[in-house]
Amino acid sequence: MFLSVFDMFKIGVGPSSSHTMGPMVAGAKFLDTLRAAPFQVHGLRASLHGSLAYTGVGHATDRATILGLAGFNPADYDFDKAEAALAEIIKTKQVVPEGLGPLSFDPKGDLAFDFGPALPGHANGMILMATDAQGDVILQETYYSIGGGFVLTEDELNAGEDVDHGDPVPFPFHSGADMLEMAERSGKSIAEMKRANEISRGCSDSLEKGVARIWEVMDACINRGLERDGILPGGLNVKRRARGIHEQLEAERGTNLTAPHVINDWMSTYAMAVNEENAAGGQVVTAPTNGAAGVVPAVIRYWLDFVPGASASKVPEFLLTAAAIGGLVKYNASISGAEAGCQAEVGSASAMAAAGLCAVMGGSPKQVENAAEIALEHHLGMTCDPVKGLVQVPCIERNGLGAIKAVSAASLAMRGDGEHLVPLDAVIETMRQTGHDMHEKYKETSLGGLAVNVPNC
């Protein structure tokens, strides 16, 4: 099993990897299909289904779909250009993707939210259609946004193309047990095995530059979030808090009056800074999703700022270890809130961060696996219930608590010898089963939980 570190950590745009980035990617893929088609296309239509319909407005799914069909991509997204393009599309009722010319598309009439049953393949489904001069559909494709910005067509999903079919890698671990067995046999750390797998599919230079870029964007996102205040968009009137809390914490430095537990506030503030940026539609790194994007960078920043002996040179080790754990969760369960609740998002992110922190603090592979297990175990059953469909409440604070749990899990694992009763594989399988049994209203539909018990107007 191989999922690249660049699959687990994607540079993109908020507020959601599955509901914003995924639909934008789907639009770009559909345009590629049209460019290869033998006939003339005159117009486009789109329909959103399942969770994409129920929380689409709050997650900017409609906006992302329109921009995807206009040729925008998350990886090189430019907010100002996107705003100008949207205004022009609304005015002209046309999109002008490269190589296809002006195509009829009226956002009010050609983009539908279907609140009926979800499409069969996944809770996040969408259908994109091309029409002829008479308005008849001449080509359509069903896409599923399966979490973390991953997008598959219906045929790809049915064919199992979410599973790697590339050339063999040196350490093809499919489970935590495989990972530990290969680490013991080879004498390598989890990060070293992950690095060997990555290099077997690419080159060392590209890997190092790419991983450095991931942390650069994560760190910049934290810094932007710590500098900005105001009200987040969407109508809930949620106030940005990271800047204010950070200023208080800075003012308390060196006073000898600060309680030890205030270190938790630093972790939370770093995570909240990221997720406030995400909620505002800023540039973030999926880790493994946008809704959980604050956990991993917050733990790295905490480690660099507060842990003796921490060094930026070891950030790649952290990220490679975290990606290995995230790959196991995605392969054996899910990282999608619409599929398995927030346990699959913040829970997975916390496990990844705990593993990464344990690794850079000198933990053995067994201790790293234990750290991931502790963090994930104590997110089991967590629902995804965003108020008004916005990635704000409870998502922003939830990332802060996910970071705190990650650090606690890594610390507990380091206090032991790596031997423990519950293996990571058992917790991942439990999460999968729990997600399967969880009622749909608790899986990113905003039909249950806090979403219906908190006034949202």
C-alpha positions as CSV (number, residue, x, y, z in Angstrom):
1,M,0.0,0.0,0.0
2,F,1.4,3.4,-1.0
3,L,0.0,6.8,-0.4
4,S,2.4,9.6,-1.0
5,V,3.2,12.2,1.6
6,F,1.9,14.7,-1.1
7,D,-1.4,12.8,-1.1
8,M,-1.8,13.2,2.6
9,F,-0.6,16.8,2.7
10,K,-2.0,18.9,-0.2
11,I,-1.6,22.6,-0.5
12,G,-5.1,24.0,-1.2
13,V,-7.8,26.4,-0.2
14,G,-10.4,26.5,2.6
15,P,-12.8,25.8,4.0
16,S,-13.1,22.1,3.2
17,S,-10.9,19.6,1.4
18,S,-13.9,17.3,0.5
19,H,-16.5,20.0,0.0
20,T,-14.4,22.8,-1.6
21,M,-11.1,21.4,-3.0
22,G,-12.7,18.1,-4.1
23,P,-15.5,19.8,-6.2
24,M,-13.0,22.2,-7.7
25,V,-10.7,19.2,-8.7
26,A,-13.8,17.4,-10.1
27,G,-14.5,20.4,-12.3
28,A,-11.0,20.5,-13.6
29,K,-11.1,16.7,-14.4
30,F,-14.4,17.2,-16.2
31,L,-12.9,19.9,-18.4
32,D,-10.1,17.6,-19.3
33,T,-12.7,15.0,-20.4
34,L,-14.4,17.6,-22.5
35,R,-11.2,18.7,-24.2
36,A,-10.7,15.1,-25.3
37,A,-14.3,14.7,-26.5
38,P,-15.0,14.6,-30.2
39,F,-18.0,16.9,-30.2
40,Q,-18.8,20.5,-29.6
41,V,-20.0,21.5,-26.1
42,H,-22.2,24.6,-25.7
43,G,-23.0,24.5,-22.0
44,L,-22.5,23.0,-18.6
45,R,-24.6,21.9,-15.6
46,A,-23.9,20.4,-12.2
47,S,-25.9,18.8,-9.4
48,L,-24.7,18.3,-5.8
49,H,-25.8,15.3,-3.8
50,G,-25.7,14.0,-0.2
51,S,-23.4,15.9,2.1
52,L,-22.3,18.2,-0.7
53,A,-25.9,19.3,-1.0
54,Y,-26.8,19.6,2.7
55,T,-23.7,21.6,3.8
56,G,-22.6,22.8,0.3
57,V,-23.4,26.5,0.9
58,G,-21.6,26.6,4.2
59,H,-18.6,24.8,2.7
60,A,-18.6,27.0,-0.4
61,T,-19.2,23.9,-2.6
62,D,-21.3,25.9,-5.1
63,R,-18.5,28.5,-5.4
64,A,-15.8,25.8,-5.8
65,T,-17.8,23.9,-8.4
66,I,-18.3,27.0,-10.5
67,L,-14.6,27.9,-10.2
68,G,-13.6,24.4,-11.1
69,L,-15.7,24.5,-14.2
70,A,-14.1,27.8,-15.0
71,G,-10.6,26.2,-14.9
72,F,-9.4,27.0,-11.3
73,N,-7.4,24.5,-9.3
74,P,-6.8,24.4,-5.5
75,A,-3.0,24.1,-5.9
76,D,-2.5,27.4,-7.6
77,Y,-5.7,29.2,-6.4
78,D,-5.6,33.0,-6.5
79,F,-8.4,34.5,-4.4
80,D,-8.5,37.9,-6.2
81,K,-8.7,36.2,-9.7
82,A,-11.4,33.9,-8.4
83,E,-13.5,36.8,-7.1
84,A,-13.2,38.6,-10.5
85,A,-14.0,35.4,-12.4
86,L,-17.1,34.7,-10.2
87,A,-18.4,38.2,-10.8
88,E,-18.0,37.8,-14.5
89,I,-19.7,34.4,-14.6
90,I,-22.7,35.8,-12.7
91,K,-22.9,38.7,-15.1
92,T,-22.4,36.9,-18.4
93,K,-23.8,33.5,-17.4
94,Q,-20.8,31.9,-19.0
95,V,-17.6,30.2,-18.1
96,V,-14.5,30.4,-20.3
97,P,-12.2,27.5,-19.5
98,E,-8.9,27.3,-21.4
99,G,-9.2,25.3,-24.7
100,L,-13.0,25.1,-24.7
101,G,-14.1,28.7,-25.3
102,P,-17.2,30.4,-23.7
103,L,-19.7,27.8,-22.4
104,S,-23.2,28.6,-21.2
105,F,-23.4,28.3,-17.4
106,D,-25.9,30.2,-15.2
107,P,-25.1,29.5,-11.5
108,K,-28.7,30.1,-10.5
109,G,-30.2,27.6,-13.0
110,D,-27.4,25.2,-13.9
111,L,-26.2,24.3,-10.4
112,A,-28.7,22.2,-8.4
113,F,-28.6,21.1,-4.8
114,D,-30.3,17.7,-4.7
115,F,-31.5,16.9,-1.2
116,G,-32.8,13.5,-2.0
117,P,-30.9,10.2,-1.3
118,A,-27.2,10.4,-1.6
119,L,-25.5,8.8,-4.7
120,P,-24.6,5.2,-4.1
121,G,-20.8,5.4,-4.1
122,H,-20.2,7.9,-1.3
123,A,-21.9,10.6,0.8
124,N,-20.0,13.3,-1.2
125,G,-21.3,12.9,-4.8
126,M,-21.8,15.3,-7.7
127,I,-22.8,15.0,-11.3
128,L,-21.3,17.2,-14.0
129,M,-23.0,17.5,-17.4
130,A,-22.2,19.0,-20.8
131,T,-25.0,20.1,-23.1
132,D,-25.4,20.8,-26.8
133,A,-26.8,23.9,-28.5
134,Q,-30.3,22.7,-27.7
135,G,-29.6,22.2,-24.0
136,D,-29.6,18.4,-24.2
137,V,-27.1,16.5,-22.1
138,I,-24.5,14.9,-24.4
139,L,-21.9,13.9,-21.8
140,Q,-22.1,13.5,-18.0
141,E,-19.8,12.1,-15.3
142,T,-20.4,11.3,-11.7
143,Y,-17.6,12.2,-9.2
144,Y,-17.1,11.4,-5.6
145,S,-15.1,13.6,-3.3
146,I,-13.9,10.9,-0.9
147,G,-12.1,13.1,1.7
148,G,-8.8,15.0,1.9
149,G,-9.2,16.4,-1.6
150,F,-9.2,13.0,-3.3
151,V,-11.7,12.7,-6.2
152,L,-12.7,9.6,-8.1
153,T,-15.2,9.1,-11.0
154,E,-17.9,6.5,-10.4
155,D,-16.0,4.0,-12.6
156,E,-12.7,4.7,-10.8
157,L,-14.4,4.2,-7.4
158,N,-16.1,0.9,-8.6
159,A,-12.7,-0.3,-9.9
160,G,-11.0,0.3,-6.6
161,E,-8.7,3.0,-8.0
162,D,-8.5,4.7,-4.6
163,V,-6.0,1.9,-3.9
164,D,-2.5,2.1,-5.2
165,H,-1.7,0.0,-8.3
166,G,1.8,1.4,-9.1
167,D,5.2,-0.3,-9.0
168,P,6.1,-2.1,-5.8
169,V,7.7,0.0,-3.1
170,P,10.5,-1.3,-0.7
171,F,8.2,-1.2,2.4
172,P,4.6,-1.9,1.3
173,F,2.9,-2.0,4.7
174,H,-0.9,-2.3,4.7
175,S,-1.4,-2.2,8.5
176,G,0.3,-1.1,11.7
177,A,1.4,-4.7,12.3
178,D,3.0,-4.8,8.9
179,M,4.7,-1.5,9.6
180,L,6.2,-2.6,12.9
181,E,7.3,-6.0,11.5
182,M,9.1,-4.3,8.6
183,A,10.7,-1.7,10.9
184,E,12.0,-4.5,13.2
185,R,13.3,-6.5,10.3
186,S,15.0,-3.6,8.5
187,G,16.2,-1.7,11.5
188,K,14.7,1.5,10.0
189,S,12.4,4.1,11.5
190,I,8.9,4.6,10.1
191,A,10.1,7.9,8.5
192,E,13.0,6.1,6.9
193,M,10.8,3.5,5.4
194,K,8.3,6.1,4.2
195,R,11.2,8.1,2.7
196,A,12.4,5.0,0.8
197,N,9.0,4.4,-0.5
198,E,8.7,8.0,-1.7
199,I,12.1,7.9,-3.4
200,S,11.2,4.7,-5.2
201,R,8.4,6.6,-6.9
202,G,10.2,9.9,-7.5
203,C,13.6,11.4,-6.5
204,S,15.2,12.5,-3.3
205,D,15.6,16.1,-4.3
206,S,11.9,16.5,-5.2
207,L,10.9,14.9,-2.0
208,E,13.0,17.1,0.2
209,K,11.9,20.3,-1.6
210,G,8.2,19.2,-1.6
211,V,8.2,18.4,2.2
212,A,9.9,21.7,2.9
213,R,7.3,23.5,1.0
214,I,4.5,21.8,2.9
215,W,5.9,23.0,6.2
216,E,6.5,26.5,4.7
217,V,2.8,26.8,3.8
218,M,1.7,25.4,7.2
219,D,3.9,27.8,9.2
220,A,2.8,30.7,7.0
221,C,-0.8,29.8,7.6
222,I,-0.2,29.9,11.4
223,N,1.4,33.3,11.2
224,R,-1.4,34.8,9.1
225,G,-3.9,33.4,11.5
226,L,-2.1,35.0,14.4
227,E,-2.0,38.4,12.7
228,R,-5.6,38.7,11.6
229,D,-8.8,39.5,13.5
230,G,-12.4,40.3,12.6
231,I,-15.5,38.2,11.9
232,L,-15.4,35.0,9.8
233,P,-17.7,34.8,6.8
234,G,-20.8,32.8,6.6
235,G,-23.4,34.4,8.9
236,L,-22.6,32.9,12.3
237,N,-20.7,36.0,13.3
238,V,-17.9,33.9,14.7
239,K,-15.1,36.2,15.9
240,R,-11.5,35.3,15.1
241,R,-9.8,34.6,18.5
242,A,-6.3,33.4,17.7
243,R,-4.7,36.8,17.5
244,G,-6.2,38.0,20.7
245,I,-5.2,34.9,22.7
246,H,-1.7,35.0,21.2
247,E,-1.2,38.6,22.3
248,Q,-2.3,37.7,25.8
249,L,0.1,34.7,25.9
250,E,3.0,36.9,24.6
251,A,2.3,39.5,27.3
252,E,2.4,36.8,30.0
253,R,5.8,35.5,28.9
254,G,8.5,35.8,31.6
255,T,6.1,37.0,34.4
256,N,6.6,33.8,36.5
257,L,2.9,33.9,37.2
258,T,1.8,31.7,34.3
259,A,0.2,28.3,35.3
260,P,1.8,25.2,33.6
261,H,-1.4,24.3,31.9
262,V,-1.2,27.5,29.8
263,I,1.0,25.6,27.4
264,N,-2.3,24.0,26.2
265,D,-3.4,27.5,25.2
266,W,-0.3,27.9,22.9
267,M,-1.1,24.6,21.2
268,S,-4.8,25.6,20.8
269,T,-4.0,29.0,19.5
270,Y,-1.7,27.7,16.8
271,A,-4.3,25.2,15.7
272,M,-7.1,27.8,15.8
273,A,-5.0,30.2,13.7
274,V,-4.9,27.7,10.9
275,N,-8.6,26.8,11.1
276,E,-9.7,30.4,11.2
277,E,-7.7,30.9,8.0
278,N,-9.3,27.8,6.6
279,A,-12.8,29.1,7.5
280,A,-12.0,32.4,5.8
281,G,-11.1,30.5,2.6
282,G,-7.4,31.0,2.9
283,Q,-4.5,28.8,1.8
284,V,-4.0,25.8,4.0
285,V,-2.5,22.3,3.8
286,T,-4.9,19.3,4.1
287,A,-3.6,17.3,7.1
288,P,-5.3,15.0,6.2
289,T,-8.3,17.3,5.6
290,N,-9.0,21.0,5.7
291,G,-11.4,20.6,8.6
292,A,-8.5,19.0,10.6
293,A,-5.8,21.2,9.0
294,G,-4.7,22.8,12.3
295,V,-3.7,19.8,14.3
296,V,-0.4,18.7,12.7
297,P,1.1,22.2,12.1
298,A,0.1,23.3,15.7
299,V,2.0,20.3,17.2
300,I,5.0,21.0,15.0
301,R,5.0,24.6,16.0
302,Y,4.6,23.8,19.6
303,W,7.5,21.3,19.4
304,L,9.8,23.9,17.7
305,D,8.9,26.7,20.0
306,F,8.8,24.9,23.4
307,V,10.5,21.5,23.4
308,P,14.3,21.5,24.2
309,G,16.4,20.1,21.4
310,A,13.8,20.6,18.7
311,S,15.2,21.4,15.3
312,A,13.5,22.4,12.0
313,S,15.8,19.9,10.3
314,K,13.7,17.1,11.7
315,V,10.3,18.5,10.4
316,P,10.6,16.2,7.4
317,E,10.8,13.2,9.8
318,F,7.7,14.4,11.6
319,L,5.7,14.8,8.3
320,L,6.8,11.5,6.8
321,T,5.9,9.6,10.0
322,A,2.5,11.4,10.1
323,A,1.9,10.6,6.5
324,A,2.6,6.9,7.1
325,I,0.0,6.8,9.8
326,G,-2.5,8.9,7.8
327,G,-2.1,6.4,4.9
328,L,-3.0,3.5,7.2
329,V,-6.2,5.2,8.4
330,K,-7.3,6.2,4.9
331,Y,-6.5,2.7,3.4
332,N,-8.2,0.8,6.2
333,A,-11.0,3.1,7.3
334,S,-11.6,6.8,6.2
335,I,-10.5,10.3,6.6
336,S,-13.8,11.7,5.5
337,G,-16.2,13.4,7.9
338,A,-19.1,12.7,5.6
339,E,-18.3,9.0,5.7
340,A,-17.3,8.5,9.3
341,G,-17.7,11.7,11.3
342,C,-15.1,13.9,12.8
343,Q,-13.3,10.9,14.3
344,A,-12.1,10.4,10.8
345,E,-10.8,14.0,10.4
346,V,-9.6,15.4,13.7
347,G,-9.1,11.9,15.1
348,S,-6.9,10.9,12.2
349,A,-5.0,14.2,12.4
350,S,-4.4,13.8,16.1
351,A,-3.0,10.3,15.5
352,M,-0.8,11.6,12.7
353,A,0.5,14.4,14.9
354,A,1.1,12.2,17.9
355,A,3.1,9.8,15.8
356,G,5.2,12.6,14.2
357,L,5.9,14.1,17.6
358,C,6.9,10.8,19.2
359,A,9.2,10.1,16.3
360,V,11.1,13.4,16.4
361,M,11.4,13.1,20.2
362,G,13.3,9.8,19.7
363,G,10.5,7.3,20.0
364,S,10.9,3.8,18.7
365,P,8.5,2.5,15.9
366,K,6.5,0.7,18.7
367,Q,6.2,3.9,20.7
368,V,5.2,5.8,17.6
369,E,2.5,3.3,16.8
370,N,1.4,3.5,20.4
371,A,1.2,7.3,20.3
372,A,-1.0,7.1,17.2
373,E,-3.2,4.5,18.8
374,I,-3.8,6.5,22.0
375,A,-4.7,9.7,20.1
376,L,-7.1,8.0,17.7
377,E,-8.7,5.8,20.4
378,H,-9.8,8.9,22.3
379,H,-11.5,10.5,19.4
380,L,-13.7,7.4,18.6
381,G,-17.3,8.2,18.1
382,M,-16.8,11.9,17.5
383,T,-19.5,13.3,15.2
384,C,-19.3,15.8,12.4
385,D,-22.0,18.4,13.2
386,P,-20.9,21.8,11.9
387,V,-23.4,24.6,12.8
388,K,-24.9,26.0,9.6
389,G,-22.7,23.8,7.6
390,L,-19.7,26.1,8.3
391,V,-16.2,24.8,9.2
392,Q,-16.2,27.0,12.3
393,V,-18.2,25.6,15.2
394,P,-17.1,23.2,16.6
395,C,-14.4,22.7,14.1
396,I,-11.9,25.5,15.0
397,E,-11.7,24.7,18.8
398,R,-11.9,20.9,18.0
399,N,-8.5,21.3,16.2
400,G,-7.0,22.8,19.3
401,L,-8.1,20.0,21.5
402,G,-6.9,17.5,18.9
403,A,-3.5,19.0,19.1
404,I,-3.5,18.8,22.9
405,K,-4.5,15.1,22.8
406,A,-1.8,14.5,20.2
407,V,0.9,15.9,22.5
408,S,-0.5,14.0,25.5
409,A,-0.6,10.8,23.5
410,A,3.0,11.2,22.4
411,S,4.1,11.9,25.9
412,L,2.4,8.9,27.3
413,A,3.8,6.6,24.6
414,M,7.3,7.9,25.4
415,R,6.9,7.0,29.0
416,G,6.4,3.4,28.0
417,D,8.4,0.8,26.1
418,G,6.0,0.5,23.2
419,E,4.2,-2.6,24.5
420,H,0.4,-2.0,24.9
421,L,-2.9,-3.9,24.9
422,V,-4.8,-2.2,22.0
423,P,-3.0,-2.1,18.7
424,L,-3.4,0.8,16.2
425,D,-5.0,-1.6,13.7
426,A,-7.8,-2.5,16.2
427,V,-8.6,1.2,16.7
428,I,-8.6,2.0,13.0
429,E,-11.0,-0.9,12.4
430,T,-13.2,0.3,15.4
431,M,-13.3,3.7,13.8
432,R,-14.4,2.2,10.5
433,Q,-17.2,0.2,12.1
434,T,-18.3,3.2,14.2
435,G,-18.4,5.4,11.1
436,H,-20.5,2.7,9.3
437,D,-23.0,2.5,12.2
438,M,-23.1,6.3,12.8
439,H,-26.4,7.9,11.8
440,E,-26.2,10.0,8.7
441,K,-27.3,13.1,10.5
442,Y,-24.0,13.1,12.4
443,K,-21.9,12.8,9.3
444,E,-21.4,16.3,7.9
445,T,-25.0,16.9,7.0
446,S,-25.7,19.5,9.7
447,L,-28.9,17.6,10.5
448,G,-28.0,16.6,14.0
449,G,-25.8,17.3,17.0
450,L,-24.6,20.9,17.6
451,A,-25.9,21.9,14.2
452,V,-29.5,21.6,15.4
453,N,-29.1,22.5,19.1
454,V,-27.2,25.8,18.7
455,P,-29.0,28.8,17.2
456,N,-27.4,29.5,13.8
457,C,-28.9,32.7,12.7
